[in-house]
Amino acid sequence: MVRLFIAVDLSSEVRSKVIAFRDAVSNSGADVKPVEDENLHITLRFLGEVRDDLLTELKHNLSNLSFNSFRMHVKGTGAFPSISSPRVIWVGVEEGEDQLRALHDAVEELVGKYGVSDEREFTPHITVARVRGRASVLGKLINQWRDFDFGWQTVDSVTLKKSTLTPRGPIYEDLLTIRLK
């Protein structure tokens, strides 16, 4: 079994600004597990555990993805399920959100039968930290960054990633990158 997900990677410019916010969250005094620099991305579809013998078929199906590249504007911050009771701290997408939803739907059509079912509504975001405990300081910090402009980037590829869980956090490996038109 191999643990998989499909993602949009961040440009270095956007990533560096997201890291600044993630570091502010990490240094806030709240009990959080920050996402490592190299692991910051937008998950289009989490597949979970997939049998090894299905990997070739899954890659083949995903390679049939036909989608035009587009620009997205990474802006704003928030938390799931809410700012008053945060479990996940995120950076949002202001423009390009509709295209990301359509890209998610196109990916779902090609690989929806693999792995776990995706029943939650797709909300484009970049997870920067998971809250483990005390989080009272986070609401104010999230609100201070809520209108921050993290920048624009072109979405011109999606990547199938393998996730290996370790005691120090997940290690991601790119298995297939599909270029958009």
Residue, then its C-alpha position, 0 to 999 in steps of 0.5 A: m500500500v502506498r499513501l497518495f494525494i494530488a496537489v498543486d505546488l507553490s511558487s517560491e515567491v508565494r511559499s516564502k510569504v506563506i512561511a512567514f505566516r506559518d512562522a508567526v503561528s509557530n512563534s505565537g505560543a500556541d501548541v501547534k504542529p507547523v507544516e514543513d517548508e517543503n510540504l506546503h501545497i494545495t491538496l486537490r485530492f487526498l487518496g489515502e492508502v492505495r494498493d501498489d498494483l493500482l499505482t500504474e493504472l492510477k498514473h495512466n488515468l491521471s496522465n489523461l488530465s486535460f486542463n488549462s493553466f491559470r493564475m491564482h491569487v493567494k490571499g487571506t488566512g483562516a482556520f477550520p472549523s472556525i477561528s474561535s475553535p481552530r484545528v487547522i490554520w490555513v492560507g486561502v485563495e482569493e482569485g482562481e478558486d473557481q478554477l481550482r474547484a474545476l481542476h479538483d472536479a477534473v482530477e476527481e473524474l479521473v481518480g475518484k475510484y481510487g483510495v478513500s472517497d472524497e465526500r467533503e466539499f473541496t475548499p482550496h487552501i494551504t494548511v500551515a499548521r495543525v492545532r494540538g492544544r492551547a490556541s487562545v492566541l491564534g484568533k487574534l493572529i489569524n485576524q491580523w493576517r486575514d487580508f494579507d496578500f501572499g501573491w499571485q502564481t500560475v498554476d501550470s501543473v499538478t503532482l501525484k505525491k507519495s506521503t510516507l508517515t514518520p515520527r517527525g512528520p510526513i515525507y513527500e515524494d513526487l511520483l508524477t507531474i502533469r503539465l497543464k495546457 
